Amino acid sequence: MRARKRKHGEERLAAAGAVLCQNKEAVFADAQAPFGEKRPLHLEIGCGKGKFSCEMSALHPDVNFYAMEKVSDVMVIAAERALQTAEDRPDNLRFIVGDAKELTEWFAPHTFSCIYLNFSDPWPKKGYYKRRLTYRAFLEIYKTLLADDGVLRLKTDNVGLFDFSLEEFEAAGMQVLRMSRDLHNSPYNEGNVMTEYETNFSSQGIPICFAEVKVK
Ligand SMILES: C[S@@+](CC[C@H](N)C(=O)[O-])C[C@H]1O[C@@H](n2cnc3c(N)ncnc32)[C@H](O)[C@@H]1O
């Protein structure tokens, strides 16, 4: 049963080939190459089913987007969403099945002007803090990938993860430029595109925490 599911997943992944990048070396050599035009590059890490990156790429034709997701069965849903809406959007979105810890194998230093972490898994148990995508070892990866004046944007419903992240930003020498513990009722909500998780949490009345940081 499991083997059949994986095979089906592989077929769907192959069908989504037009929006997938699978060759690390090629992307590392030229991250602009998959796109028709050279534009500033943004990256979403842990894109889930792709609502955010699909909508952002439609709204911002002047930007080229990469969306990374480590679970291929989830990523394929995101890629299919992108293909279904391809006629309404510029060709400025590509997906990668991969783990954030491998990002420096995919991308050369200073590639991105913006990196998004949307509703990353909070890993609430103390012993698992190194798995959080805002743990300092991950922040060092993002610092390498950010262009001069590039920013990292974090959104989460989880106050514990948010507080942890603020401490890690400080420890990693990253400066908070903007932040709110209630994004949707803050001035920073203008232009905000909601993710799947964000839509779900905010419909339950849970405030969304937001921070934008850059390397000091
Ligand atoms: C809680 S979901 C949020 C999905 C989406 N960003 C949203 O806000 O609706 C977190 C996603 O991050 C992915 N993820 C977790 N750790 C990751 C990692 N190290 N590298 C890439 N993706 C990761 C998970 O597989 C999951 O799809």
Ligand as a Chemical Component Dictionary entry (heavy atoms), coordinates in Angstrom:
data_LIG
# 
_chem_comp.id                   LIG 
_chem_comp.type                 NON-POLYMER 
_chem_comp.pdbx_formal_charge   0 
_chem_comp.three_letter_code    LIG 
# 
loop_
_chem_comp_atom.comp_id 
_chem_comp_atom.atom_id 
_chem_comp_atom.alt_atom_id 
_chem_comp_atom.type_symbol 
_chem_comp_atom.charge 
_chem_comp_atom.model_Cartn_x 
_chem_comp_atom.model_Cartn_y 
_chem_comp_atom.model_Cartn_z 
_chem_comp_atom.pdbx_ordinal 
LIG C1  C1  C 0  3.300  23.816 10.120 1  
LIG S1  S1  S 1  3.567  23.632 8.418  2  
LIG C2  C2  C 0  3.233  25.260 7.758  3  
LIG C3  C3  C 0  2.964  25.248 6.272  4  
LIG C4  C4  C 0  2.837  26.623 5.614  5  
LIG N1  N1  N 0  4.072  27.383 5.706  6  
LIG C5  C5  C 0  1.694  27.410 6.193  7  
LIG O1  O1  O 0  1.964  28.382 6.921  8  
LIG O2  O2  O -1 0.539  27.092 5.913  9  
LIG C6  C6  C 0  5.337  23.560 8.373  10 
LIG C7  C7  C 0  5.873  22.997 7.068  11 
LIG O3  O3  O 0  7.290  23.105 7.091  12 
LIG C8  C8  C 0  7.849  21.910 6.571  13 
LIG N2  N2  N 0  9.191  21.775 7.158  14 
LIG C9  C9  C 0  9.498  21.518 8.445  15 
LIG N3  N3  N 0  10.826 21.455 8.626  16 
LIG C10 C10 C 0  11.387 21.697 7.404  17 
LIG C11 C11 C 0  12.728 21.738 6.936  18 
LIG N4  N4  N 0  13.754 21.520 7.770  19 
LIG N5  N5  N 0  12.955 22.005 5.635  20 
LIG C12 C12 C 0  11.912 22.202 4.781  21 
LIG N6  N6  N 0  10.619 22.155 5.164  22 
LIG C13 C13 C 0  10.350 21.906 6.451  23 
LIG C14 C14 C 0  6.888  20.833 7.039  24 
LIG O4  O4  O 0  7.002  19.644 6.271  25 
LIG C15 C15 C 0  5.543  21.523 6.888  26 
LIG O5  O5  O 0  4.989  21.334 5.586  27 
# 
loop_
_chem_comp_bond.comp_id 
_chem_comp_bond.atom_id_1 
_chem_comp_bond.atom_id_2 
_chem_comp_bond.value_order 
_chem_comp_bond.pdbx_ordinal 
LIG C1  S1  SING 1  
LIG S1  C2  SING 2  
LIG S1  C6  SING 3  
LIG C2  C3  SING 4  
LIG C3  C4  SING 5  
LIG C4  N1  SING 6  
LIG C4  C5  SING 7  
LIG C5  O1  DOUB 8  
LIG C5  O2  SING 9  
LIG C6  C7  SING 10 
LIG C7  O3  SING 11 
LIG C7  C15 SING 12 
LIG O3  C8  SING 13 
LIG C8  N2  SING 14 
LIG C8  C14 SING 15 
LIG N2  C9  SING 16 
LIG N2  C13 SING 17 
LIG C9  N3  DOUB 18 
LIG N3  C10 SING 19 
LIG C10 C11 SING 20 
LIG C10 C13 DOUB 21 
LIG C11 N4  SING 22 
LIG C11 N5  DOUB 23 
LIG N5  C12 SING 24 
LIG C12 N6  DOUB 25 
LIG N6  C13 SING 26 
LIG C14 O4  SING 27 
LIG C14 C15 SING 28 
LIG C15 O5  SING 29 
# 
